[in-house]
Every structure is written in structure tokens, then in C-alpha cells.
């Protein structure tokens, strides 16, 4: 019996696709590290007012969450619609809960 399939060989198209995907992962990972370092430097140096630091850190955190969802959790790819719906539904529920608690607390 001979095995006609060679699993060690990857076609050139798939190899190029994997290379591009790795490049995107590394770039997004580097950007997340840079955002984290920037946040630490801003807080540690106390060079900005607290009123500006908190929104800036929140914005950088939201960008990092986007990188996590789209690049590391592969939500941008086909076939991941159901996990995407579940994650977005969870984010929506969390936002609604925070909004409700905010209204209850400050109203």
C-alpha cells in the first residue's frame, strides 16, 4: 500500500498566505506592546493631567481588544461567524450592564 498524499509539502500559495498571516500577527503584537509601553510611560511620568490620561488609556485598551479579536482570535476569517456573534453579544451585554449600573448609581 502506498500513500499518495504527502503531508509535509505545502503548496506555494498556502506558504505565502501563512507568511502574510504571520507578518500581520507580528505587527499587531508589536503595536500592542508599544501601546502598553506608552500607557505605562504616561502613567509613570505623570506628564499629562489625569483628565486626559484616563480616556487615552481607555482608547488604547479598546484598540488592543480589537487587535486581539481580529488577529489573534481570527474573527476576521470566514467560518468564524458564530464565535464572533457570541463575543459581540457578550460585549454588548457587558456594555448594557455597565450603562445600567451607571444610570442606577448616578441618577
For each residue, the residues with C-beta under 8 A, 3 or more apart:
1:
2:
3: 6
4:
5:
6: 3 9
7:
8:
9: 6
10: 14 15 18
11: 14 15
12: 15 16
13: 16 17
14: 10 11 17 18
15: 10 11 12 18 19
16: 12 13 19 20
17: 13 14 20 21
18: 10 14 15 21 22
19: 15 16 22 23
20: 16 17 23 24
21: 17 18 24 25
22: 18 19 25 26
23: 19 20 26 27
24: 20 21 27 28 71
25: 21 22 28 29 71 72
26: 22 23 29 30
27: 23 24 30 31
28: 24 25 31 32 67 71 72
29: 25 26 32 33
30: 26 27 33 34
31: 27 28 34 35 67
32: 28 29 35 36 64 67 68
33: 29 30 36 37
34: 30 31 37 38
35: 31 32 38 39 60 63 64
36: 32 33 39 40 64
37: 33 34 40 41
38: 34 35 41 42 60
39: 35 36 42 43 56 57 60
40: 36 37 43 44
41: 37 38 44 45
42: 38 39 45 47 48 53 56 57
43: 39 40 46 53 57
44: 40 41
45: 41 42
46: 43
47: 42
48: 42 52 53 56
49: 52 53
50: 53 54
51: 54 55
52: 48 49 55 56
53: 42 43 48 49 50 56 57
54: 50 51 57 58
55: 51 52 58 59
56: 39 42 48 52 53 59 60
57: 39 42 43 53 54 60 61
58: 54 55 61 62
59: 55 56 62 63
60: 35 38 39 56 57 63 64
61: 57 58 64 65
62: 58 59 65 66
63: 35 59 60 66 67
64: 32 35 36 60 61 67 68
65: 61 62 68 69
66: 62 63 69 70
67: 28 31 32 63 64 70 71 72
68: 32 64 65 71 72 73
69: 65 66 72 73 75 87
70: 66 67 73 75 76
71: 24 25 28 67 68 74 76
72: 25 28 67 68 69
73: 68 69 70 83 87
74: 71 77 80
75: 69 70 80 83 84 87
76: 70 71
77: 74 80
78: 81
79:
80: 74 75 77 83 84
81: 78 84 85
82: 85 86
83: 73 75 80 86 87
84: 75 80 81 87 88
85: 81 82 88 89
86: 82 83 89 90
87: 69 73 75 83 84 90 91
88: 84 85 91 92
89: 85 86 92 93
90: 86 87 93 94
91: 87 88 94 95
92: 88 89 95 96
93: 89 90 96 97
94: 90 91 97 98
95: 91 92 98 99
96: 92 93 99 100
97: 93 94 100 101
98: 94 95 101 102
99: 95 96 102 103
100: 96 97 103 104
101: 97 98 104 105
102: 98 99 105 106
103: 99 100 106 107
104: 100 101 107
105: 101 102
106: 102 103
107: 103 104
